[in-house]
Amino acid sequence: MKEGRNVEYSYPINLDWSKDEMATVINFYQAVEKAYEVGIDASEIKAKYSDFKQVVRSIGEEKSLGKEFEKASGYSAYRVMQLVKNATTSKIKMQP
């Protein structure tokens, strides 16, 4: 879960997903956490987002899950992906 902070929360998941699909979604949210906490290679998070989109195909569901994740963690997947989209470097790090 969180490195460096003693905060625990649950990742937003759909109980209809398979274990592999749940793992894919959690991997993406862990990459978002990494972007905030230590930085992440843009190519790594792009790959995890691409996998995530294979599970969460609808934009509405993506937004809903993203809001749940941000409410629980304080981290915005949307803001991370906007930074990745506009990145001029290979590594990104979110500023608080």
C-alpha positions, 0 to 999 in steps of 0.5 A, a space after each residue: 500500500 503506502 510507502 512512507 506513510 502510515 495510512 491504510 485504505 482500500 483500493 476501489 474494485 469491482 467484485 465482479 472482476 476476476 483476480 487478475 483484473 483486480 490485480 491489474 487495477 491495483 497495479 495501476 493505482 500503486 503506480 499512481 501512488 509511486 508517481 506521488 511518492 518517489 516518481 515513476 517512469 512515464 513508460 511504466 505508468 503508461 503501460 499500467 494504464 493501458 492494462 487498466 483500460 482493458 479492465 475498466 473500459 468505460 470512461 464513466 467507470 474510470 471516473 467513478 473509480 478515480 474519485 473513490 481512489 482520490 477520496 481514499 488516498 488523496 492521490 489523483 490518477 487523472 492528474 498523474 495521467 495528465 502530467 504523463 500526457 504532457 511530460 517532456 521527461 521520461 520520469 515524472 513526479 507529482 508535486 504535492 
